[in-house]
Amino acid sequence: MPQSTSTLATRLTLVATLGGLLFGYDTAVISGAVGAIDANFIAPLNLSEIARNSLSGWTVSSALPGCVVGAAIAGWIGHRIGRTRGMMVAALLFVISAIGSAIPELGFGPIGSMGPAALKPFIFYRFLCGVAIGIASMLSPLYIAEIAPSHARGQLVSYNQMAIVSGILLVYFVNFAIASQGNEAWVLTTGWRFMLGSEVVPALLFFVLLLFVPDTPRWLVMKGRDDEARNVLTRLVSAEEAKVSFRQIEESLVVREEPLFAFGAGVIIVGILLSAFQQFVGINAVLYYAPVMFKNMGAGENSALLQTVLVGAVNVIATLIAIRTVDHWGRKPLLILGGIIMAVAMISLGALFAAGSTGLLALIAILVYIAGFALSWGPVVWVLLAEIFPNSIKDRAMAIAVAVQWITNLFVSWSFKVVDGSSPLNAVFHHGFAYLIYGGMGILATVFVWRMVPETKNRRLEEIQELWRPSRSSVSVS
């Protein structure tokens, strides 16, 4: 591919990955506000332990039902108005939700004086942010996969995961910097608002840059805008490659839309299980509650936030390794390797908590776990979801898979607070029970990939869909 077209594909990818950055930013920004949510909205209600932990877990996770909705409608939005304008809708929702979650009293009562009464608008704005995340989490990698040349698709789609983990690291720094401006009492009353409101800046940047981004050739062909599609293709690849790609897109879209199970149930099941296992290994419990986890290990407020920054840094470094290896090693080997690493790390962490040994070894186990996820299940699942579904069912199938991902994310994030706050479980496992569960899920995820997930490295999107034809009996082990 000529340097100029390679540069264009990379530039378009970097703009689209701002959706991933906002995804990661919002995933982690709530971690700095957990204490404030508990102190301002939940503690004054004087609930029982189970009710208090359940409500706290639900509030912290309240964006996730919105993610389910956003992911479910993202396919329809991307199909109707395009990948680019769909991402613009997400950017606007990010802006609105950031302002609203930072000032949930706005339009309802005095700022800082509503107490638990502000909980409902806070949850609404977090839900709205979740809708934005759900849309962006599908359309950003889909856009990248559809504009990327096949030989670089894994690497370019992995840039979206790089943006996600960069957003996580960025907001950990932002939260730490904001918390450093005052004492713990100030963070509980005021600082948390700056944390949540800071998302406005990257969201506005995302919207503005999207004004200058073309839609994908595949969507343009689907809408009968062939001349525009050819123009985009010739800017992305050589003239000869553009002709071949255009012909393959046309052939794959001769049937503009097929029944969801036209390629059998296997591809749908694989997509759903990839999404589910990505969450059942516990990654977002760690990301949402990292400061809580470090406090359980004996760290103070600022020390916990600083150790959380270390988690974000390891996340970024390991993701860089994944980007360099996903098109060389392949998708399947990375998933298997990562599953093994995560299982060993989580089981070790759970055992260390249960034994009351939560010093340096526990920190190392957490960092190894994060590295294992970032090397594999973080970026590679998004690459596969953008690749495996045939064009004629892609919008609907990917929407289902991503919606499942957010449903399982909600379950894991809510249940962690309940399990981690359970006095009977903690009497035996000392906050380690949840990690043992996540370790077991890592083992199951590894077996699933080994038995059911095909390798898609170096295959065109139009070739990959042929793997799922009912006559291809070898798909589960290829």
C-alpha positions as CSV (number, residue, x, y, z in Angstrom):
1,M,0.0,0.0,0.0
2,P,1.5,3.4,-0.9
3,Q,2.6,5.6,1.9
4,S,0.0,8.3,1.2
5,T,-2.9,5.9,1.3
6,S,-1.5,4.2,4.4
7,T,-1.3,7.6,6.1
8,L,-4.9,8.3,5.2
9,A,-6.2,5.0,6.6
10,T,-4.2,5.7,9.8
11,R,-5.5,9.3,10.1
12,L,-9.1,8.1,9.7
13,T,-8.5,5.4,12.2
14,L,-7.1,7.8,14.8
15,V,-10.2,10.0,14.5
16,A,-12.5,7.0,14.9
17,T,-10.5,5.8,17.9
18,L,-11.6,8.9,19.8
19,G,-14.8,6.9,20.3
20,G,-12.7,4.2,21.9
21,L,-10.9,6.8,24.0
22,L,-14.2,8.1,25.3
23,F,-15.3,4.5,26.0
24,G,-12.2,4.0,28.2
25,Y,-12.4,7.4,29.7
26,D,-16.0,6.9,30.9
27,T,-15.3,3.3,32.0
28,A,-12.7,4.5,34.4
29,V,-13.8,8.0,35.4
30,I,-16.4,6.6,37.8
31,S,-13.6,4.9,39.8
32,G,-12.6,8.3,41.3
33,A,-16.2,9.1,42.2
34,V,-17.2,5.9,44.0
35,G,-16.5,7.3,47.5
36,A,-18.4,10.5,46.7
37,I,-21.4,8.5,45.4
38,D,-21.5,6.4,48.5
39,A,-21.1,9.4,50.8
40,N,-23.4,11.9,49.1
41,F,-26.2,9.7,47.7
42,I,-26.3,6.3,49.5
43,A,-24.9,6.6,53.1
44,P,-27.7,9.1,54.2
45,L,-30.3,6.5,53.3
46,N,-29.2,4.3,56.3
47,L,-29.7,1.0,54.4
48,S,-28.8,-2.5,55.4
49,E,-25.4,-3.9,54.3
50,I,-26.8,-5.9,51.3
51,A,-29.1,-3.1,50.2
52,R,-26.4,-0.4,50.6
53,N,-23.8,-2.4,48.6
54,S,-26.4,-3.4,45.9
55,L,-27.5,0.2,45.4
56,S,-23.9,1.4,45.3
57,G,-23.0,-1.2,42.8
58,W,-26.1,-0.3,40.7
59,T,-25.3,3.4,40.8
60,V,-21.6,2.9,39.8
61,S,-22.8,0.6,37.0
62,S,-25.7,2.7,35.9
63,A,-24.1,3.6,32.6
64,L,-24.2,-0.1,31.6
65,P,-27.9,-0.5,30.9
66,G,-27.5,2.5,28.6
67,C,-24.6,0.7,26.9
68,V,-26.9,-2.2,26.2
69,V,-29.4,0.1,24.6
70,G,-26.7,2.0,22.7
71,A,-25.2,-1.2,21.4
72,A,-28.6,-2.6,20.4
73,I,-29.5,0.5,18.4
74,A,-26.0,1.2,17.0
75,G,-26.5,-1.3,14.1
76,W,-29.7,0.5,13.1
77,I,-28.1,3.9,13.4
78,G,-25.0,2.9,11.5
79,H,-27.2,1.4,8.8
80,R,-29.6,4.3,8.5
81,I,-27.4,7.4,8.8
82,G,-23.9,5.9,8.4
83,R,-20.9,5.0,10.5
84,T,-19.6,8.6,10.7
85,R,-22.8,10.4,11.6
86,G,-23.6,7.6,14.0
87,M,-20.4,8.3,15.8
88,M,-21.3,12.0,15.8
89,V,-24.5,11.2,17.7
90,A,-22.5,9.4,20.3
91,A,-20.1,12.4,20.7
92,L,-23.1,14.7,21.4
93,L,-24.5,12.3,24.0
94,F,-21.0,12.1,25.7
95,V,-21.1,15.9,26.0
96,I,-24.6,16.1,27.5
97,S,-24.1,13.2,29.9
98,A,-20.7,14.6,31.1
99,I,-22.3,17.9,32.1
100,G,-25.4,16.2,33.6
101,S,-23.5,13.6,35.7
102,A,-21.2,16.3,37.1
103,I,-24.1,18.5,38.0
104,P,-27.1,16.1,38.4
105,E,-29.0,18.8,40.4
106,L,-29.1,21.1,37.4
107,G,-32.7,22.1,36.8
108,F,-33.9,20.1,39.8
109,G,-32.5,21.9,42.9
110,P,-29.6,23.7,44.6
111,I,-26.2,22.2,43.6
112,G,-24.8,20.2,46.5
113,S,-27.9,20.4,48.6
114,M,-30.2,17.7,47.3
115,G,-28.4,14.7,48.8
116,P,-30.0,11.3,47.9
117,A,-32.6,13.2,45.8
118,A,-30.0,13.9,43.2
119,L,-29.4,10.1,42.7
120,K,-32.1,9.7,40.1
121,P,-30.9,12.4,37.7
122,F,-27.4,11.2,38.3
123,I,-28.3,7.7,37.2
124,F,-30.2,9.1,34.2
125,Y,-27.2,11.0,32.9
126,R,-24.9,8.0,33.5
127,F,-27.5,6.0,31.5
128,L,-27.3,8.5,28.7
129,C,-23.5,8.3,28.8
130,G,-23.9,4.5,28.5
131,V,-26.0,4.9,25.3
132,A,-23.1,7.0,23.9
133,I,-20.6,4.3,24.9
134,G,-22.7,1.5,23.4
135,I,-23.0,3.3,20.0
136,A,-19.3,4.2,19.9
137,S,-18.2,0.7,21.1
138,M,-19.8,-0.8,18.0
139,L,-19.4,1.9,15.3
140,S,-15.8,2.9,16.0
141,P,-14.2,-0.6,15.4
142,L,-16.7,-1.3,12.6
143,Y,-15.7,1.9,10.8
144,I,-12.0,1.1,11.2
145,A,-12.5,-2.5,9.9
146,E,-14.4,-1.3,6.9
147,I,-11.7,1.3,5.8
148,A,-8.6,-0.7,6.7
149,P,-6.7,-2.8,4.1
150,S,-6.9,-6.5,5.0
151,H,-3.2,-6.9,5.7
152,A,-3.3,-4.1,8.3
153,R,-6.9,-4.5,9.6
154,G,-5.9,-6.3,12.9
155,Q,-3.4,-3.6,13.7
156,L,-5.7,-0.7,12.9
157,V,-8.7,-2.1,14.7
158,S,-6.4,-2.7,17.7
159,Y,-5.7,1.0,17.7
160,N,-9.3,1.3,19.0
161,Q,-8.4,-0.8,22.0
162,M,-5.2,1.3,22.4
163,A,-7.5,4.3,22.5
164,I,-9.7,2.6,25.1
165,V,-6.8,1.9,27.5
166,S,-5.3,5.3,26.8
167,G,-8.6,6.8,27.8
168,I,-8.5,4.8,31.0
169,L,-4.9,5.8,31.8
170,L,-5.7,9.5,30.9
171,V,-8.6,9.7,33.3
172,Y,-6.6,7.9,36.1
173,F,-4.1,10.8,35.7
174,V,-7.0,13.3,35.6
175,N,-8.6,11.9,38.7
176,F,-5.3,11.8,40.6
177,A,-4.5,15.4,39.5
178,I,-8.0,16.6,40.6
179,A,-7.8,14.7,43.9
180,S,-4.4,16.3,44.6
181,Q,-6.0,19.8,44.6
182,G,-7.7,19.2,48.0
183,N,-8.1,16.8,50.8
184,E,-10.4,13.8,50.9
185,A,-13.4,15.9,52.1
186,W,-13.0,18.2,49.1
187,V,-13.0,15.3,46.7
188,L,-16.2,14.0,48.3
189,T,-18.0,17.3,48.0
190,T,-16.5,19.0,44.9
191,G,-13.6,17.1,43.2
192,W,-15.7,14.3,41.9
193,R,-17.8,16.8,39.8
194,F,-14.6,17.9,38.0
195,M,-13.7,14.3,37.4
196,L,-17.0,13.5,35.7
197,G,-17.2,16.8,33.9
198,S,-13.8,16.6,32.4
199,E,-15.1,14.3,29.7
200,V,-16.6,17.2,27.8
201,V,-13.2,18.1,26.3
202,P,-12.4,14.9,24.4
203,A,-16.1,14.5,23.5
204,L,-16.2,17.9,21.8
205,L,-12.9,17.1,20.0
206,F,-14.4,13.9,18.7
207,F,-17.5,15.6,17.3
208,V,-15.5,18.3,15.5
209,L,-13.0,15.9,13.9
210,L,-15.8,13.7,12.6
211,L,-17.1,16.6,10.5
212,F,-14.1,16.0,8.2
213,V,-14.3,12.2,8.0
214,P,-15.8,10.3,5.0
215,D,-18.1,7.2,5.5
216,T,-16.9,3.7,4.7
217,P,-16.9,2.2,1.2
218,R,-19.1,-0.7,2.3
219,W,-21.8,1.6,3.7
220,L,-21.7,3.8,0.7
221,V,-22.1,0.8,-1.6
222,M,-25.0,-0.4,0.5
223,K,-26.7,2.9,0.0
224,G,-26.1,2.9,-3.8
225,R,-23.5,5.7,-3.6
226,D,-21.0,3.8,-5.8
227,D,-19.0,6.8,-7.1
228,E,-18.4,8.0,-3.5
229,A,-17.3,4.5,-2.5
230,R,-14.8,4.3,-5.4
231,N,-13.4,7.7,-4.5
232,V,-12.8,6.6,-0.9
233,L,-11.3,3.3,-1.9
234,T,-8.8,4.9,-4.4
235,R,-7.7,7.2,-1.6
236,L,-7.1,4.3,0.8
237,V,-5.4,1.7,-1.5
238,S,-3.9,1.4,-5.0
239,A,-6.1,1.8,-8.0
240,E,-5.9,-2.0,-8.8
241,E,-6.7,-2.9,-5.1
242,A,-9.6,-0.5,-5.2
243,K,-11.1,-2.2,-8.2
244,V,-10.8,-5.6,-6.6
245,S,-12.2,-4.4,-3.2
246,F,-15.1,-2.6,-4.9
247,R,-16.0,-5.8,-6.8
248,Q,-15.8,-7.9,-3.7
249,I,-18.0,-5.5,-1.7
250,E,-20.6,-5.5,-4.5
251,E,-20.6,-9.3,-4.6
252,S,-20.9,-9.6,-0.9
253,L,-23.8,-7.2,-0.9
254,V,-25.7,-8.7,-3.9
255,V,-28.1,-9.7,-1.2
256,R,-28.3,-6.5,0.7
257,E,-29.7,-8.1,3.8
258,E,-30.1,-11.8,4.8
259,P,-31.8,-13.5,7.7
260,L,-29.7,-13.3,10.9
261,F,-29.0,-17.1,10.8
262,A,-28.3,-17.3,7.1
263,F,-24.8,-18.4,7.9
264,G,-25.9,-20.7,10.7
265,A,-26.0,-20.2,14.4
266,G,-22.3,-20.8,15.0
267,V,-21.1,-17.3,14.0
268,I,-23.7,-15.7,16.3
269,I,-22.9,-18.0,19.2
270,V,-19.1,-17.4,18.8
271,G,-19.7,-13.6,18.8
272,I,-21.9,-13.7,21.9
273,L,-19.5,-15.9,23.8
274,L,-16.5,-13.8,22.9
275,S,-18.3,-10.8,24.3
276,A,-19.5,-12.6,27.4
277,F,-16.1,-14.1,28.3
278,Q,-14.4,-10.7,27.8
279,Q,-16.4,-9.5,30.7
280,F,-16.7,-12.6,32.9
281,V,-12.9,-12.6,33.4
282,G,-13.6,-9.6,35.6
283,I,-11.8,-6.8,33.8
284,N,-14.3,-4.0,34.5
285,A,-14.6,-5.0,38.1
286,V,-10.9,-4.2,38.3
287,L,-11.2,-1.0,36.3
288,Y,-14.3,0.4,38.0
289,Y,-13.2,-0.5,41.5
290,A,-9.4,-0.3,41.3
291,P,-9.1,2.3,44.1
292,V,-11.5,0.2,46.3
293,M,-9.4,-2.9,45.6
294,F,-6.2,-1.1,46.6
295,K,-7.9,0.3,49.7
296,N,-8.8,-3.3,50.6
297,M,-5.0,-4.0,50.4
298,G,-4.4,-1.2,52.9
299,A,-3.6,1.8,50.7
300,G,-4.8,5.3,51.5
301,E,-6.9,7.5,49.2
302,N,-4.1,9.2,47.2
303,S,-1.9,6.0,47.3
304,A,-4.8,4.0,45.9
305,L,-5.3,6.5,43.0
306,L,-1.6,6.4,42.3
307,Q,-1.5,2.6,42.2
308,T,-4.5,2.8,39.9
309,V,-2.4,5.0,37.5
310,L,0.1,2.1,37.5
311,V,-2.6,-0.3,36.4
312,G,-3.5,2.1,33.5
313,A,0.2,2.3,32.5
314,V,0.6,-1.5,32.3
315,N,-2.7,-1.6,30.4
316,V,-1.3,0.7,27.7
317,I,2.1,-1.0,27.4
318,A,0.6,-4.5,27.0
319,T,-1.9,-3.2,24.5
320,L,1.0,-1.8,22.4
321,I,2.5,-5.3,22.4
322,A,-0.9,-6.7,21.2
323,I,-1.0,-4.2,18.3
324,R,2.4,-5.3,17.2
325,T,1.6,-9.0,17.4
326,V,-2.1,-9.4,16.4
327,D,-1.4,-9.5,12.6
328,H,1.7,-11.7,13.1
329,W,0.8,-14.2,15.8
330,G,-2.8,-14.3,14.9
331,R,-6.0,-13.7,16.9
332,K,-6.4,-17.2,18.4
333,P,-3.0,-17.7,19.9
334,L,-3.2,-14.3,21.6
335,L,-6.6,-15.1,23.2
336,I,-5.4,-18.5,24.4
337,L,-2.2,-17.0,25.9
338,G,-4.1,-14.2,27.5
339,G,-6.7,-16.5,29.0
340,I,-4.0,-18.6,30.7
341,I,-2.2,-15.5,32.1
342,M,-5.4,-14.0,33.5
343,A,-6.5,-17.3,35.0
344,V,-3.2,-17.8,36.8
345,A,-3.1,-14.2,38.0
346,M,-6.7,-14.0,39.3
347,I,-6.5,-17.4,41.1
348,S,-3.2,-16.2,42.7
349,L,-4.7,-12.9,43.7
350,G,-7.7,-14.6,45.3
351,A,-5.5,-16.9,47.2
352,L,-3.3,-14.0,48.4
353,F,-6.3,-12.1,49.7
354,A,-7.7,-15.3,51.4
355,A,-4.3,-15.8,53.1
356,G,-4.1,-12.1,54.2
357,S,-1.0,-11.5,52.1
358,T,-1.9,-8.3,50.2
359,G,1.5,-6.7,49.8
360,L,3.8,-6.6,46.8
361,L,2.8,-10.1,45.5
362,A,-0.8,-9.0,45.3
363,L,0.1,-5.9,43.3
364,I,2.2,-8.0,41.0
365,A,-0.7,-10.4,40.4
366,I,-3.0,-7.5,39.5
367,L,-0.5,-6.0,37.1
368,V,0.1,-9.4,35.5
369,Y,-3.7,-9.9,35.1
370,I,-4.0,-6.4,33.5
371,A,-1.1,-7.2,31.1
372,G,-2.7,-10.5,30.2
373,F,-6.0,-8.9,29.4
374,A,-4.5,-6.0,27.5
375,L,-2.3,-8.4,25.4
376,S,-5.3,-10.4,24.3
377,W,-9.0,-10.3,25.3
378,G,-9.0,-6.5,25.3
379,P,-8.0,-5.7,21.7
380,V,-8.4,-9.1,20.0
381,V,-12.1,-9.5,20.9
382,W,-12.9,-6.2,19.2
383,V,-10.9,-7.2,16.2
384,L,-12.8,-10.5,15.9
385,L,-16.2,-8.9,16.4
386,A,-15.4,-6.4,13.5
387,E,-14.2,-9.3,11.3
388,I,-16.2,-12.5,11.8
389,F,-19.8,-11.4,10.9
390,P,-20.7,-11.6,7.2
391,N,-21.5,-8.2,5.6
392,S,-25.2,-9.0,5.0
393,I,-25.8,-9.6,8.8
394,K,-23.0,-7.6,10.3
395,D,-25.0,-4.7,11.7
396,R,-27.5,-6.9,13.5
397,A,-25.1,-9.6,14.6
398,M,-22.5,-7.2,15.9
399,A,-25.2,-5.2,17.7
400,I,-26.3,-8.4,19.5
401,A,-22.8,-9.4,20.5
402,V,-21.9,-5.9,21.8
403,A,-25.2,-5.7,23.7
404,V,-24.4,-9.0,25.4
405,Q,-21.0,-7.6,26.3
406,W,-22.7,-4.7,28.1
407,I,-25.2,-7.0,29.8
408,T,-22.4,-9.2,31.2
409,N,-20.4,-6.1,32.1
410,L,-23.4,-4.8,34.1
411,F,-23.7,-8.1,35.9
412,V,-20.0,-8.3,36.8
413,S,-19.7,-4.7,37.9
414,W,-22.9,-4.8,40.0
415,S,-22.1,-8.2,41.6
416,F,-18.5,-7.3,42.5
417,K,-19.7,-4.6,45.0
418,V,-22.1,-7.1,46.5
419,V,-19.6,-10.0,46.7
420,D,-16.7,-7.8,47.8
421,G,-18.9,-6.2,50.6
422,S,-20.3,-9.5,51.9
423,S,-19.3,-10.0,55.5
424,P,-19.8,-13.8,55.5
425,L,-17.6,-14.2,52.4
426,N,-15.0,-11.8,53.7
427,A,-14.8,-13.7,56.9
428,V,-13.4,-16.6,54.9
429,F,-11.8,-15.1,51.8
430,H,-10.9,-11.6,53.0
431,H,-12.1,-9.8,49.8
432,G,-10.6,-12.6,47.6
433,F,-13.7,-14.6,46.5
434,A,-14.5,-12.6,43.4
435,Y,-11.0,-13.0,42.0
436,L,-11.2,-16.8,42.3
437,I,-14.4,-16.7,40.2
438,Y,-12.7,-14.5,37.6
439,G,-9.8,-17.0,37.4
440,G,-12.2,-19.8,36.7
441,M,-13.8,-17.8,34.0
442,G,-10.3,-17.3,32.4
443,I,-9.9,-21.1,32.2
444,L,-13.3,-21.5,30.5
445,A,-12.6,-18.7,28.1
446,T,-9.4,-20.3,27.0
447,V,-11.1,-23.7,26.3
448,F,-13.8,-21.9,24.4
449,V,-11.3,-20.2,22.1
450,W,-9.3,-23.4,21.6
451,R,-12.4,-25.3,20.5
452,M,-14.7,-22.8,18.8
453,V,-13.0,-19.7,17.4
454,P,-11.5,-19.7,13.9
455,E,-8.4,-17.8,12.9
456,T,-9.1,-14.8,10.7
457,K,-5.5,-13.4,10.3
458,N,-4.7,-12.1,6.8
459,R,-8.2,-12.9,5.4
460,R,-10.4,-10.3,3.6
461,L,-13.8,-9.6,5.2
462,E,-15.5,-11.2,2.2
463,E,-13.3,-14.3,2.6
464,I,-14.1,-14.6,6.3
465,Q,-17.8,-14.9,5.8
466,E,-17.2,-18.1,3.8
467,L,-15.9,-19.7,6.9
468,W,-19.4,-19.8,8.3
469,R,-21.2,-21.4,5.4
470,P,-23.1,-24.5,6.8
471,S,-21.0,-26.8,4.5
472,R,-17.8,-25.7,6.2
473,S,-17.7,-28.2,9.0
474,S,-14.2,-27.4,10.0
475,V,-15.0,-23.9,11.2
476,S,-14.9,-24.6,14.9
477,V,-11.3,-25.7,15.0
478,S,-9.8,-23.8,12.0
